[in-house]
Amino acid sequence: AVEATTAVEVTTTAVEAMTAVEVTDAIETMDELLSRDGELIKKLMAAHGAKDGSHLTSDEKPLVEIFPHGSNCNLVNIDNRDNKMQWVVSSLFQIPPLVYMIIRNVGAVGCLHLRAVEIRRSNPALKLQPIDGTNKIVQGGHIVLAFQTNWGKMWEPDLAIVFHFTDDNGQQFESFRLLNVAHEPCDFKISYADVNHMTGILQPEYMSHRPDIEYVVPAPIPLDCSNEKGVYETYRPLEFSYQYHYPSYFRKLSLANFDSKSLHKPKLIKKNKELCDFLQKGLSMDNYEERFKCMLWLQEIEQEIECQTTNLMSVWLCSVDQYNLSTYQLKPASNVQLGFSLVRGCTVFVRKAGQQRPVYRALVHSTTKYKTVLRVDESFGEMHGINVSVDLQFAYNRRSLIRGHIALKLAHTLNHILFPCKLNQSAKPEEEEPLVFLDERVGNNAEQRRAVHAIVNEHSAPSPYVVFGPPGTGKTTTLIETIHQLLRKDPNNRILYTAPSNSCCDHATETLLQHLDTNDVVRVNATSRDGNTVSATVYKVSMVHPLFKTFTIFQNRISEARVVISTYQSAGRITIDSWKLFDEPAFTHVFLDECGQSTEPEALIPLFSDAMVVVIAGDHKQLGPVVKSQQCLSENKLFHGMGLDLSLLERLTNREMYKPDDNGVYNPLFITKLLDNYRSHKAILQVPNQLFYDSELRACVDNSVTEKFANWSSLPSKNLPLIFHDVNGKQRRDSNCSFYNNTEVYTVRDYVEKLRKELSVDAEDIGIIAPYRAQVEKIEAMLSKEFGVWSTGLCVGCTEVFQGDERPVIIISTTRASNHYNQKIGFLRNPKRFNVAVTRAKGLLIVIGCSTLLSTDPNWGALLRFCKENQCFVR
């Protein structure tokens, strides 16, 4: 059976004789009141000149009652004073389930007529079904309304449903309900016989330990491939996906939030206690694998829930080629609904809309922001033609998790790296030969020079050497210089350089190729990566199958290269997927750049290369790993400060040998902190320098970069290229619960216009940071409307997009606003997010936000005080 729970919190208000504009204004104003006292809502309604449509009679008794009903509904927590209720809906074999409302005439003399039901949002979480029978409600009688729910709308706040009534005397009034709709799938079981009917929430096939589910499976061959080898290179064996799955009891404990009070079976309660007691212990080599294995399982459960709640129902596929009915494209209107990333080779289950069978197992052939192409068996096209409406179910790609599990199983061989100690290395380095630096800037910088010497002369080996690189201090430049010095010192040195992202790896590749031959460098890419997104320089040193044009691995090419460059995950293709590929240690040195951005299991993947020297670089004061499961966070009771959001870099810097002494000095045998900032004007750098780097950073930016902005006539304080623009707009949420603020959108537009006209700033020199996706979209739409093609050069994105990036001008729209009922800033409170946002600007930083709200946070408050003290604050 399939069990799924939908929780709908309903706050009830009503309004008489309001125009459409007044209704909309009331809804928006009530955004922050839904969970508060009903009296506040009544005051709000009175301020709008509105009357509660449920209290129109002289004796203050309601005319109508509206409440949920049905065999699949449970009604709890009714509060008649506040008109609040909790609506819980359970469904059995209905996808998505129907929910019901009863409208009862409890006060009107004669009959009430329901003229219309209006849902004030396109593609809402609820869709009214045709009314069965009459819409007339006699006194004491009722009618039932049915609503179809939409599993794809996982969370939708402030969904307004307006009910239009007329009584026997012709008097009209409207009542409306404001609903917060949340779909919360609970634990479920499903038989294999039901899976291939695609009834209920379709369970991905990897959730079975026995791959015996029958699907119509396509030959997974790309358009330009024609043999079995190409299939293997592109998609790899499907059996890979059945490895390292979590035990069934673990999912139940996770969904109960590891709370024994929410469990009923004695076996589960016992398991829960044993697990919690185990996780109470600190991290050690003895429990290393088991602790991190639990975190990866929690991540997987969260990913599964995300996939299961993003089904696409009744969307259109159209054939890419009318003569090739095995390749289909999601139509643009359908593709926009995808709320998560797909990569080449991902599994998608497809059936014709409205039919239970057959179910086809399609594969993602290619995907971009605006187009997704699926490969499906030709029998699908022969049966349904070139255009067909389908239901889609996505399956989570487990490859990255499986590599993490394999790395954990082998982690016992890395004790000297994961738990290093001073006894692992020489107490004092021997005399060192002077180095001739290829990059003079590195040779002239004391800290960078010290780091290069320490790595080349293996001061910390076999313990890892840490390069602590705050923003703009040339961390990657230091690593590139170190690689050149290692190759110059010993031609037999072989180096594996890794980083979390393709952009970082591509940048390192292009920089190294300025002084190395293309035969010396190899760039390892994921099979799923689109070759069209790779620059010509990087593509030239990438391994590409000559026939299939997909990225691959050639053993001889890896063995011959002096430098191999890869993301952490793709490094698994030569360290884990191809275990024992090399007869002798593959690399002498391995570099983990931007290690603070990856989870620890992911950072382990490049380390299985038998390298004698390990270099870990990054800044643990900036954004850390992306963790989907809240249960994996360090602040969670389960992991006590040692969660999945704690990177390997940050954990190592908390060990005694990597900490500064009482005078703030680091041990140069193990760690170097870079201090010269070559990016930002000193005024921009001052606050984050004080908050995160003990005021040790030195502003060394070229004056030619900042002079133009320091002399800008629109600066409130001359020679201080920093502005805090106080704006208290109205924050709202879109259908996906993401915040936006139109007042700040217009303010961003005004500043962009000024920069164009007064300073002739190019679009490519402006970066705009907003913490919420909805605000990013609003800003992009506004700038595109105002500036046309010119705006395509602007970079607009959330904070994560700008990590590692920089622009001459940065504009930050903080989005959140303050009112009497709201004093929360959400994840703006994250100090690492703040640090990244305010350290991206070279010459000019403009912060737009609500000073009243931001002053409640210590970091934003410090920036606000600095701006006020230095006359950089404007309204």
PyMOL commands that set and color helices and strands:
alter all, ss='L'
color gray80, all
select helices_A, chain A and resi 20-32+38-47+192-195+205-207+228-235+238-242+248-255+260-262+266-280+288-308+332-335+378-384+399-409+411-418+422-424+440-443+446-456+475-489+502-512+518-520+531-533+536-540+555-560+568-575+595-597+600-607+630-632+648-653+656-658+682-692+703-710+742-759+763-765+773-793+799-802+826-829+831-838+851-854+858-869
alter helices_A, ss='H'
color red, helices_A
select strands_A, chain A and resi 4-15+64-68+73-79+84-91+98-105+112-119+126-128+136-137+142-149+155-167+172-184+312-321+324-330+347-352+360-367+372-375+387-394+465-468+495-499+521-523+563-567+589-592+613-618+671-673+676-677+698-699+722-726+731-733+739-741+766-769+795-797+807-813+841-849+873-874
alter strands_A, ss='S'
color yellow, strands_A
deselect
rebuild
show_as cartoon
